[in-house]
Amino acid sequence: MENANSNHFSLVSHPAMAADPKTVLLDFPPFCRLYADGTIDRLVGHVPHPTSEDADSTVHSKDVIIDQNTGVYVRIFAPRRRDPSEKLPLVVYIHGGAFCVGSASSSVFHDFMVNLVEKGKVIAVSVDYRLAPENPLPIAFDDSWAAFQWIAAHASGGGPHPWLNDYVDFKRVFLGGESAGATIANDVAVRAGVNPFPGFEIIGVFLVHPFFGGKEEDRIYKVLCPESSGRDDDPRLYPAVDPRIKEMAGRRVLFFVAEKDFLRGRGLSYYEGLKKSPWEGHVDLFETEDEGHCFHLFNPTVEKAVAITDRLIAFFSES
C-alpha cells in the first residue's frame, strides 16, 4: 500500500491487491473507505458549513440549486467590501475528494474559498456534484459541466442570480480545482473550448495536485468509472490524448504539484504532455517540496500553504 500522506490517506496502487471484493482501495481517515466491490463507508457524517450574508462577514456566501431534479448546486462567494462600479474576476472552483467525498459546503473547501476571495478580491463559484460510487463517473463531470453552463448564462447580464450579473467581469474567468476537482475542471475547460459562450472568456486554468492517470490501471478510478480503462488512454485521465485538446479554453494553465504526493508523477506527465500538444497556450508549474497531497487544505496557515494561495492570487491578477 502506497502512502500518499501519513496524515491524510493511503490507497492500493496495484490491481492484484484488489482481488478480494472487500479489499480497501482508498483509506481516507476520518472520511471514508472505498472497497474493490464499489461500496463505500463514509466514516463521518457531512456537516455543512453555513453560508453567510452577515454584515460583519468579510465574505458573503449563498447556495443556489441549479437543477431541482439532480440537486446539483453552487455556492457563490463575494467580498463584502467592493466598489459597486467595479466588475471582479470570476473563479470557478471544483472541489476534490477522490470523486466520492466532499461537497461545496464542506468546511475545508468553504474556508479555502473564503480565504481566496477575501485576499484575491474575486467572485467565486464553488461547484457541487453528485458523488460516486452511488452516482458512477462520469456523472460528476457532467454535473460540473451543467453547473458551468449555468454560470456562463450570466455573461449577458440576464442570468438567474444577481450577484453574478452585477459583480462579475466575464472576460476574466479562471477555472480550476484540486485533486479530483482539478481533473473535472480540465474536462470542463476542454468542453468550454469546443462549445464557447458569447461574452465569456476563460483566461486561465489551475490544477492543484491533479488526479490524472498513468500507464497502470488506477483501481480507484476504474471502480468509480466502470466504462473507463483507468489508464492514460482515457482522455479524462490524460487529456493530452483528447482529440479536442487543441480547442481547450484558457490562455494559461498553472499546475501545482507536491514532492511527496503519490499523484505528482501523473501531474507532471500531463504537464509535459500539454506542452507538447496542439494546444497553443502557456503552461507553468509550481512545486512544493517535502509535502503531500492537498496538504494546503488541512494545514492552511503554514508557510507553504500560504504560498499556494499567494500564487493563485497572482495568477488571477496576471490577465
Buried (B, 14 or more C-beta within 10 A) or exposed (E): EEEBBEEBBBBBBEBEBBEEEEBBBBBBEEBBBBBBBBEBEBEEEEEEBEBBEEEEBBBBBBBBEBEEEBEBBBBBBBBBEEEEEEBBBBBBBBBBBBBBBBBBBBEBBBEBBBBBBBBBBBBBBBBBBBBBBEBBBBBBBBBBBBBBBBBBBBBEEEBEBEBBBEBBBBBBBBBBBBBBBBBBBBBBBBBBBEEEBEEBBBBBBBBBBBBBBBEEBBBBBBBBBEEBBBBBEBBBBBBBBBEBBEBBBBBBBBBBBBEBBBBBEBBBBBBEBBBEBEBEBEBBBBBBEEBBBBBBBBEBEEEBBBEBBEBBBEBBEBB
